[in-house]
Amino acid sequence: MHDILFDFISKYISLTEDEKNALLSLDIFRSVKKGTILLKEGQKSQDDYFVLKGCIRKYYIIDGEEKTTAFFTEMEGMTPHCVKNNNKSEYFVSCVEDTILTVANPDMGVELNTKFPKFQLMCGVLSEELLAKQQINFDEFKTSSPEQRYLNLLQNRPDLIQRVPQHQLASFLGIKPQSLSRLRARILEKSKV
């Protein structure tokens, strides 16, 4: 597990053995079963998540219906808003698959950044990348039709089509599962022409 994380980090900074050992000493690795809820609406948490293997999703329950807003897969991190603002969570985070994650908290980050300042540099770059990606995703969602959203998903995240249940995928695209079935059929017909 830790080799996967170290390989990812090496894309941004090089680690000494001391730095690797410091990371390992934090006991941040977790194996979590499919269906496990990591964070519930109304719960306070200090946990940041980084997916090494598997898939987690962020969703709200509105009028009894789940509204999926994001999926996080390999080498993607998620910091719930409640960690930063110290309020109760407004949404749920759960495992779509059996998942291996790192689970850290802000105190661990401060400790690492104090001992090894280059971690702070890496975290800054990762935060900028994540913010840019989220802005692009938000803009694309707001300006595209359901069909275009699905085509974008096929192009940019095709793994989700196979990994995520259809009702969660439909919710993520902002449509009903029946509409997703019709949309897929229509796209398939167009591709045959």
Beta strands, then each sheet from edge to edge (+ up, - down):
strand 1: 29-32
strand 2: 37-39
strand 3: 48-53
strand 4: 56-62
strand 5: 65-72
strand 6: 76-78
strand 7: 92-95
strand 8: 99-104
sheet 1: 1+ 8- 3+ 6-
sheet 2: 2+ 7- 4+ 5-
end
